[in-house]
């Protein structure tokens, strides 16, 4: 029973991480715009990093970005030749 509950909670947390990164990338909500302006500064989300003094939310986003970016569907507007994974080996470096 406990393992089942832990598994459900883990799935909910994973889904919340993907949703948070998706909203950061694609929404025009005030918090998303503020986070992008403060932390990303016109950089791609895959290049985001966190420091000791960054907010807990930002650290959670950075820790979740790799999982979330695998789940998020691309649109033509946000496709990147340099930062998206085109090959099984990963993105171009």
C-alpha positions in Angstrom: 0.0 0.0 0.0 2.8 2.5 1.0 4.7 1.7 -2.3 1.6 2.4 -4.3 1.0 5.7 -2.6 4.7 6.7 -3.1 4.4 5.8 -6.8 1.3 7.9 -7.2 2.9 10.9 -5.4 6.1 10.5 -7.5 4.0 10.6 -10.7 2.2 13.7 -9.6 5.4 15.5 -8.7 6.9 14.5 -12.1 3.8 15.8 -13.9 4.0 19.1 -11.9 7.6 19.5 -12.9 6.8 19.1 -16.6 3.8 21.5 -16.4 6.0 24.1 -14.6 8.7 24.0 -17.2 6.1 24.0 -20.0 4.4 27.1 -18.5 7.8 28.8 -18.2 8.6 28.2 -21.9 5.2 28.9 -23.5 3.0 31.0 -21.3 2.7 34.7 -21.0 1.8 34.6 -17.3 3.4 37.4 -15.2 5.5 34.9 -13.1 6.8 33.1 -16.3 7.8 36.4 -17.9 9.5 37.5 -14.7 11.4 34.2 -14.4 12.5 34.3 -18.0 13.6 38.0 -17.7 15.4 37.4 -14.4 17.0 34.0 -14.9 17.1 33.1 -18.7 17.9 36.6 -20.1 17.1 35.4 -23.7 18.9 32.1 -23.3 17.4 28.7 -24.2 15.9 26.8 -21.2 18.4 24.0 -21.8 21.2 26.3 -20.9 19.6 27.4 -17.6 21.6 26.9 -14.4 21.0 27.6 -10.7 23.1 29.1 -8.0 23.0 28.8 -4.3 21.1 32.1 -4.0 18.4 31.5 -6.6 14.8 30.8 -5.6 13.7 27.4 -4.7 11.2 27.4 -7.7 14.0 28.2 -10.1 16.2 25.4 -8.7 13.3 23.0 -9.1 12.8 24.2 -12.7 16.5 23.7 -13.5 16.5 20.2 -11.9 13.5 19.3 -14.0 14.4 20.8 -17.3 15.9 17.7 -18.9 12.9 15.5 -18.1 10.4 18.1 -19.1 12.1 19.0 -22.4 11.8 15.4 -23.5 8.0 15.5 -22.9 7.2 18.9 -24.4 6.1 19.0 -28.0 7.8 21.5 -30.2 6.1 24.1 -32.4 7.8 25.5 -35.5 8.3 28.8 -33.7 10.4 27.4 -30.9 12.4 24.8 -32.7 16.2 25.3 -32.3 18.8 23.8 -34.6 21.5 24.2 -31.9 19.7 23.3 -28.7 17.2 20.6 -29.6 18.1 16.9 -29.8 18.0 15.9 -33.4 19.9 12.6 -33.0 19.7 9.8 -30.4 23.1 11.0 -29.1 21.6 14.3 -28.0 22.0 17.9 -29.1 24.8 19.4 -31.2 27.7 20.8 -29.1 
